[in-house]
Amino acid sequence: MNKEDLRELENDIEEALDGMDYEIPYDTESYIETKDGVRYGICEVTFDVTSFDDSIPDNWDEDAENVVADAVREWGGSYYWEDHSIIVSVRS
């Protein structure tokens, strides 16, 4: 995965989150990591839960996970939660 592909992955995730029925405050950070000789594109999506208001339902995390999972599936990647962040990983 190169930086251009990584930016496209990040855009796909952002478009998925921005397409939800309500806005969730979040930031993304992307980078390339090599582990055991294998390159991975990593995109971290961190949700700013301190900025949440009454317009965000209690099941926001399930909704966010569903749209991110759909976006990541097309890249053949995987994801996991860490605190209030979804960490996406795509093997090069």
C-alpha positions as CSV (number, residue, x, y, z in Angstrom):
1,M,0.0,0.0,0.0
2,N,1.3,3.4,-0.9
3,K,0.4,6.8,0.5
4,E,-2.1,7.5,-2.4
5,D,-3.9,4.2,-1.7
6,L,-3.9,5.0,2.0
7,R,-5.5,8.4,1.4
8,E,-8.2,6.7,-0.8
9,L,-8.9,4.3,2.1
10,E,-9.2,7.2,4.5
11,N,-11.5,9.0,2.1
12,D,-13.7,6.0,1.8
13,I,-14.0,5.7,5.6
14,E,-14.7,9.4,6.0
15,E,-17.4,9.3,3.2
16,A,-19.1,6.4,5.0
17,L,-19.1,8.2,8.3
18,D,-20.2,11.5,6.8
19,G,-23.1,9.6,5.0
20,M,-24.7,8.6,8.3
21,D,-28.1,10.1,9.3
22,Y,-26.4,12.2,12.0
23,E,-23.0,13.7,12.5
24,I,-20.4,12.2,14.8
25,P,-17.4,14.3,15.6
26,Y,-14.2,12.4,14.7
27,D,-10.7,12.7,13.4
28,T,-8.7,10.4,11.2
29,E,-5.0,9.6,11.1
30,S,-3.3,7.4,8.6
31,Y,0.1,5.9,8.3
32,I,2.0,2.9,6.9
33,E,3.5,0.4,9.3
34,T,5.7,-2.6,8.6
35,K,5.5,-5.6,10.9
36,D,7.4,-8.8,10.4
37,G,8.4,-7.6,6.9
38,V,4.8,-7.0,5.9
39,R,3.5,-3.5,5.1
40,Y,0.1,-2.4,6.4
41,G,-1.9,0.7,5.8
42,I,-3.4,1.9,9.1
43,C,-6.2,4.4,9.5
44,E,-7.3,5.4,13.0
45,V,-10.7,6.9,13.4
46,T,-11.0,8.6,16.8
47,F,-14.4,9.7,18.0
48,D,-14.6,12.9,20.1
49,V,-17.1,11.7,22.6
50,T,-16.6,14.8,24.8
51,S,-18.3,16.8,22.0
52,F,-21.3,14.5,21.7
53,D,-24.7,16.1,22.1
54,D,-28.3,14.8,22.4
55,S,-28.5,14.4,18.6
56,I,-26.2,11.3,18.8
57,P,-28.0,8.1,19.7
58,D,-26.8,5.7,22.3
59,N,-26.0,3.1,19.6
60,W,-23.7,5.5,17.7
61,D,-20.8,3.0,18.1
62,E,-22.8,0.2,16.4
63,D,-23.8,2.5,13.6
64,A,-20.2,3.8,13.1
65,E,-18.8,0.3,13.2
66,N,-21.3,-0.9,10.5
67,V,-20.4,1.9,8.0
68,V,-16.7,1.5,8.6
69,A,-16.9,-2.3,8.3
70,D,-18.6,-1.8,4.9
71,A,-15.9,0.5,3.7
72,V,-13.1,-1.7,4.9
73,R,-14.6,-4.8,3.5
74,E,-14.0,-3.5,0.0
75,W,-10.3,-3.1,0.8
76,G,-10.0,-6.6,2.2
77,G,-9.0,-5.1,5.5
78,S,-9.8,-5.6,9.2
79,Y,-10.6,-3.4,12.1
80,Y,-10.8,-3.4,15.9
81,W,-11.9,-1.0,18.6
82,E,-9.5,0.6,21.0
83,D,-11.2,2.9,23.5
84,H,-13.2,5.4,21.4
85,S,-11.2,4.6,18.2
86,I,-11.6,2.2,15.3
87,I,-8.3,1.0,14.0
88,V,-8.4,-0.1,10.4
89,S,-5.6,-2.2,8.9
90,V,-5.1,-3.2,5.3
91,R,-2.3,-5.5,4.3
92,S,-0.3,-4.4,1.2
